[in-house]
Amino acid sequence: MEKYVINGGNVLNGEVSISGAKNAAVAIIPAVILCDEPCRIENIPNISDVSLIGRILQEMGAEVKRENKSTLYIDPRKINSYCATTDLVRGMRASYYLLGALLGRCHRAKVCLPGGCNFGARPIDQHLKGFAAMGARHELVNGAIIDVRSESRLRGNNIYLDVVSVGATMNIMLAAVKAEGQTIIENAAKEPHIVDLANFLNSMGAQIRGAGTDTIKIRGVDYLHGITYSIIPDQIEAGTYMCAVAATRGKVLVKNITPKHLESITAKLREIGCEIKEYDEAIFVDASKRPLNRCNVKTMPHPGFPTDCQPQFATLLCTVMGTSIINENVWDNRYQYVSELTMMGAHISVEGRLAIIEGGNKLTAAPVKATDLRAGAAMVIAGLCAEGTTEVTSIQYIERGYENLVEKLTALGADIKKVYYDEADRSLRA
């Protein structure tokens, strides 16, 4: 077992470089299944979700090798299976992107239902609705495996998504790239990683227009050629470090980012009193000059405030005076971390989708756990601010999405280390 041990009270200062976007990588890697030649993907984050999806492709026959820390070479030409039903697949949420990619390549896909973080239902009805509109039918096998198939090449169609869904938008894009004719996705999601997936596919020869708007048009093609492609920086990793800097009242230059992707986060940091300076590929966050103020946050699909940065920002708001209100509009059960923060002295009450935060109370160290990926990041931020030594367990969730978290925080002045322990006797060894 592993956990983080954090001695709180240190102010974060310096520079941090952001890794490639997790949410782009876990869709772009399965997208290589559609390619007719090898691909090289750069700026890949070195995280457990990327390792998992790479191993899944290897099990299906692809050649996958890491050329260096941030570059992945994938040759999909020897993929000989449309099945992805091992325990590896159950371990990650983004496994459902294999459905669209395999359906586009093989006209059939048999994939375990997704796992990953557990903070609400993960229906894939909109994904299946899109596949059905293109001529595929599906069945549920043993309550745990989706089997989707079409008798021949998929056919383009008009698809209106009942709800704005990032996963469904990307999955339908993958299935439509080699479909016959034109597919139009209306009420599409607009997140930066959707644009990145479209750019990746277009670089291989796909014909996708409108990514980043609510209407995406895909004209099917017969062949996709191999390319070298660099993934966008991770906006949520960047937002997490920005929240951590503000919570510790530090000042840090966050590098290797796209400032436009962070506009909703920087707007809220400015609102609470942080000084923000934007550069071409960096943002300077300074929370050291004045007291920070309360604010209200409402999560929304992009370009609104991202739900994936909500727990981190809520932790920041625990450190400022006044009453703040969080309105979670994306996930039904994303406040599981509240009980962990409460053990550290936070005053938060939850009423449905609202979390009411009475800020300004000093956080104190406690043994806490990561209930999901972003909640785990919030616990780390709380530990950085708290008096005493905080232990964060279940860090496997955190390492699904953050590369070299301990090393990056240590370089900024944090006192954090990963330790191995025996759950039975709780003994530690560094």
PyMOL commands that set and color helices and strands:
alter all, ss='L'
color gray80, all
select helices_A, chain A and resi 22-34+48-59+87-90+93-106+125-133+166-176+192-203+235-247+259-272+307-318+338-343+373-385+398-400+405-411
alter helices_A, ss='H'
color red, helices_A
select strands_A, chain A and resi 2-7+13-17+39-42+63-68+71-75+83-84+108-112+137-141+145-149+158-160+182-186+207-209+215-219+228-230+251-255+275-278+282-286+297-298+322-327+347-351+354-359+367-369+389-393+415-421+428-429
alter strands_A, ss='S'
color yellow, strands_A
deselect
rebuild
show_as cartoon
